[in-house]
Amino acid sequence: MGFTIGGIRELRSGARRRGRATEGTAVAEYTGLWGWAVAPGARASDGHCSCGAADCPSPGAHPLDFAREVPAGASLDTAARAWAEVPGASMLLPVGRSFDVLEVAEQSGRRALVRMERMGLPLGPVAVTPAGRAQFFVAPGAAAGLPQLLYRMGWDDAELDLRALGLGSHVTAPPSDQGGLGPVRWLRPPALDTAAAPPEARLLLGTLAYICHRWSLCG
């Protein structure tokens, strides 16, 4: 079973095969190289989600309920075969297994990333979304522990534009389109030494909270 968006059925068969091959290779990189599972996701066009639900709460940004997830460690052939069953699907990464995500406004995230690199802090992958958010990949457990961590760091009363995504959430994987707004991009792409072991949230949270707080005051 598959799905289409717009004129995808009118694409020439050769172009379709090339697109599927490219998507299968990208999926295999996530599963085989970085050790992350990939879930086929819906796409959005003109505000309408490819799942077909008129009241979809997250158009183009949720897994397809009929499609199987490609597991971590899947080979290129396995990934290509799985993705051939869902032409046009976006790539979604399940959160809460290999990593959680700390998400902030993009400008705050860019400033924080520069500061962290200068400080020599351990960093994992960082993505930016077309909705203007920066997503820092951190060790699993960050979402559950975020309120306590903020409290212990003295940020419990601060109005921070910072949230954590954990188990049960998904993020759109670059270079897939997110919600019809455009592609997600890497600010800091995955690396072999950080993809499987991203840093603990506490190592980055102080800088993120400080930058978010300062940016909110400037705004």
PyMOL commands that set and color helices and strands:
alter all, ss='L'
color gray80, all
select helices_A, chain A and resi 8-10+13-33+76-84+106-119+142-152+192-195+201-218
alter helices_A, ss='H'
color red, helices_A
select strands_A, chain A and resi 39-41+44-45+48-49+90-94+100-105+126-128+133-138+162-165+170-172+185-188
alter strands_A, ss='S'
color yellow, strands_A
deselect
rebuild
show_as cartoon
